Amino acid sequence: MFAFRSLIAAVLVCLAGTALAQAYPTKPVKIIVGFAPGSATDILARLVAEQFTRSMGQSFVVENKPGAGGSVGTAQAKEAAPDGYTLVAAGSGPFGINPAIQSKLPYDPLRDFDAIGNIVVTPQVIVVSASSPYKTLGELVAAAKAKPGEIPYASLGIGSTSHLTMEAFQSAAGVKLNHVPFKGSGDAQAAIIGGQVPMMSDTIPGVRAQVAAGKLRALGVAIPRRSEFLPDVPTIAEQGYAGFESVGWIGLAAPAKTPPAILDKLNAEIRKMLQDPAVKARFQQLAFEPVGDSRQEFTAFIRNEIAKWSKVAKESGARLD
């Protein structure tokens, strides 16, 4: 009898969850972005909000809460009710790198959030000035080995994906460079184009325009196969550093214990959105590479990213506290 009652209870819970998901959303939904307007995360979140508003019949609005590499907004999202009406842009910084470099992070990406789905990735690429003497990664590495610790590289700030990508590359290449952090991509690129710093790693969307304009030279992309957005640029892996990979990524997550039926519905909306011709065209313009994985795959991906960057941070000593 007890087993029968338990079965009935489980069925009722399942039916309630299904009914909840079918009705959801019944009021506006907020997407918290831990970065300022105009950032890649903000641009992607607003595109998602526009598409979801159209397809789900309720307003999805973006709320920017910048600070501490995305940690401020992410921490606020953690405190929201787990009802599907507050979501958070889950990016590589706040969900993958910050746990590796901040010992007092006010949230745990795996414990405090439920992953919904990864939406896009933005591969890193190592670039130099177009007037640089370095034509290949091999030439850059040879120069660095001849002058250990003397050649500087720029980054988008301490603890950024840009920073840790170069730390990982130093380890892979067996060289020592000198880190010079900047406040953002624009400042770092200006320093490289102006000749103050010879190199940096940034996302393909961040540098593609300057590469096309002939102001920056791309030496290697940090993904296993060549990027459609820089097809003539070899991968770092094919230049002798097998398995080297570093990408920025942006997905969606919700506060922990959000009903699974709602999470599944949002994941399905992501996948539907990625098939929209207008979205595909917009991603081409932005140099975003679509993903559209399952909730379980995104959770495993976040776990692997935290482990990867924790190893890099430990070996390099990169910390934010």
N, C-alpha and C positions, 0 to 999 in steps of 0.2 A: 504493500500500500504506500509506504514512504517513497519507494522508487517511482511509483506511478505519479504521486503528487509532485515529486521533483521534476519529472518529465513534463507534466502539465505546466509547472511554473516556468520551466525553460522555454517552452513553446510560447507562453504568454509574453515573456520578456522579448523573445524574438519578434513576435507580431507587433509588440509595442514599438520596438526599434524600427521595424519596417514602416509602420505608420508615421513615426516621427520623421524619418528620412523623406517619406513621400511629401509631407507637409512642408518641410524645411526648404528654404527659409521663409518665415512669415513676417520678418521685419529686417531693416537694414543690417548688413554685416560689415564689420570693421576689419581692415587689414593693416596691422601695425608694421611700419617699416623703420628699422633702426638706423636709417641714414637720411641725409638731407634730400630735398627735392632735386631732381636732375641726375642723381646717381643711377648706376645701372640697376640696382635693386629697386629703386623708386620707379624707374621707367617700366620695368617688368611688372611690378605690382599694379601699376595703373593700367597697363594693358590687360592684365588678368581681371581687375575690377570692372573694366569696361565690358569685357566679354561675358563675365559671370552675371553682371547686371542685365545684359541682354538675354542670356540664355536661361537664367533662373528666376526672372520676374521680380527681383528685389534689388535694392541699391547695395552695391559693394563699394565702400569708400576707403581711401587710403589715409592713414594718419601717420605722419612722420614724427618719430621720436629719436632724433640722432644723438650720438654720444658714445664714447668708449668703444669704438669699433663695432657698433651695433648692439652692445650689451645693455644699454639703457632701455631701449625699446623692447628688446627681447625679455628683459626682466619684468617689465610692466605687463607684457603679454602673458607671462607665466601666472600672474595673479588674477587674470580674467576668469570668469565663470566658464566651465568646460561644456558650453552648450552650442558651440558652432557659430556663435555670433561675434567672436573675436578670434581672428587668425593672425599669424605672423609670417612675414617673409623670412623663410629659413635659408640663410645664405652661408657660404663657406667661411666667412669671417666669424660671425657670432655662433654658428653651430659647429664649425670644424676646427678653426684655428684658436679662437679665444679660450676654449677649454684646455688647449695645450700650453698656453702661455700665461694664463691668469690663475693664480692659485686661489683667489678669493672671488671667483666668478659667482654672481648671485643667482645662478640657475644651472641646471644640468640638462643639456639638450636631449638626452635619452630618457631621463627620469621624469622631467617636468613637462615634456611635450610629446604629442603623438604626431608622427610624420604623416603627411598627406600625400606628397609626391614631389619629386624633383622635376622642374620645368625646363630649365636650360643650363648649359655649361658654357663657360667662357675661358678657353684655353689660355695659358700663359705663353708668352713668347719673349725671348731675349733679344734686345735691340741695342744698336749703337748708333751714333750719328752717321749720316750718309758720308761725311768726310773722314770718318774714322779709318785708321790703317788696318783695322781688323775686318777682314772679308769673310772669315769663317770662325766657327767656335774653336777649331783647332788652333788658329792663330791667336785668339784671345787666351786660350788656356796656356799656350807656350809662353806668352808674355807674362801671364800671372805666375807661372812657375819660375820664370827668370827673376821676378821681383816679388817675393812672397810678402803679402800684407800691404803692398804699396799702391796697387791699382784700386781705385774706388769704384763702387757701384751705387746707383741711386735706388731708392725704394719709395713706395707710397706711404711709408711710415713704419715705425717699429711694430712688429707683429702682424703686418699686412701679408696677404698672400704673395705679393711682390717681394717682400723681404724674405719670407721663408723659402720661396722658390729659389732664390739665389743662394741661400744657406744650404739648401739641399743640393744645388748644382756644385757648390764648392766641395761638398763631401764626395759627390760622385766623381768629380774631376781631379780631386786631390790637390786643390789649390787653396790659397788664402787670399781673400780680397778685403777691402776696407769699406764698411757699410756707411753710407751717407743718407739718412732718412729725410724725406721731404714731406710736405703737408698733403700732397695729393699728386695725381697723375700729371696735371698741367704743369705744376712747378718742376716736377722731376724731368719731364720731357723737355721743357725749356732749358734746363741745365745741360742736358745731353746735347741738344741741338746747338746750344751756345758754346759747347766745348768745355764746360766746367767739370763734368763727370762723364766718363766714357761709356757707361752701359747701365742697363737696368732690365728688369723683367716686368712686364705689364700684360694686361689682357689683350687679345687680338682686337676686340672692339675699341679698346682704349688707344691703340697705336695705329690701327689700319689706315686712317686718313693721312697721318704723317708719313707712313711708309709709301702710300700711293703718291703723295706729294713730293717724294724724293728727299725728305728731310731726315728720315730715320731708315736704317738698314736692319732688316730682321735676319737674325743668324740661326734661330732654331725655335720650333714650336714644341711645347711640352705635352704632347699627346702621342699615342702610339702610331697614328697615321696622319698624313699631311692634312692640313685644314683646307676646306674648300674656299676659305676666305683669303688664304695666303698659299695657294697651291704650289708656287715655285720655291717656297721656303722649306728646307729639309727639317725633319723632326730632330730633336736632341737625341732621341734613341738611335736613329740611323747614323748618327755621327760618332757612335762609339759608346753611348751611355744607355745601354739596354734597359728597358723598363722605366726610364725616367718619365714621369708624368706629373703635371700640376695644372689643375683647373680651378677656376672660380665656378661657383654654382649657386643657383637660386631656386628654391622650391617653396612649398607652403607647409606650415605645421599649425597645430592647435594645442591649447592647454591640455595637459594629460587628463585622461578619463572622459574626453569628449566621446559621445556615443559612436561606436564603430560604423553604424549605418550612415551617419552624417559624414564621417571621414571617407567612407567608400563612395558616397554620392559626389563629394568634392573631387576625389581622385578621378572619377569618371568624367567630371566636367573638365578637368585638366586635359585628359586624353582627347575629349571631343574638341576642345579649343585648339589643340595642336594640329588637328586635321583641317581647320578653317583656312581656306586659301588666303584670306586677308592677313591672318596671323602669320602664316608662313612667309608671306611677302614682307611683313614688318620685321620678322626675325632676320630675314636676309639683309635688310637695310641696317639692322643693328649688329650683325655678325654674331647673333645668338645661335647656338646649336641646340635644338630641341631634344628633350629626354622623354618624359612621359612614362615613368616607371610605376611599379606598384607601391603600395604603402610599405610592404615588407622589404622590398628592394631598397627603397629610400632609407629606411631605418638602418639596414645593414651598411649602406653606403656611408651614412653619417658616422656610424661606429668605426668603420675602416678609416675614414678621413681623420677622425680624432686620434686614432692610434698612429697613423702616419705622421701627422704633424707633431704629435707628442714626442715621437722619436727624433724628428728634426730639431725640435726645440731643446730637447735634452742634450743632443750632440753639439749644438751650436751655442747653447746658453742663452738663447733668445727668450726674454721674459718681459712682461709689462708691469710686474710688481716685484 
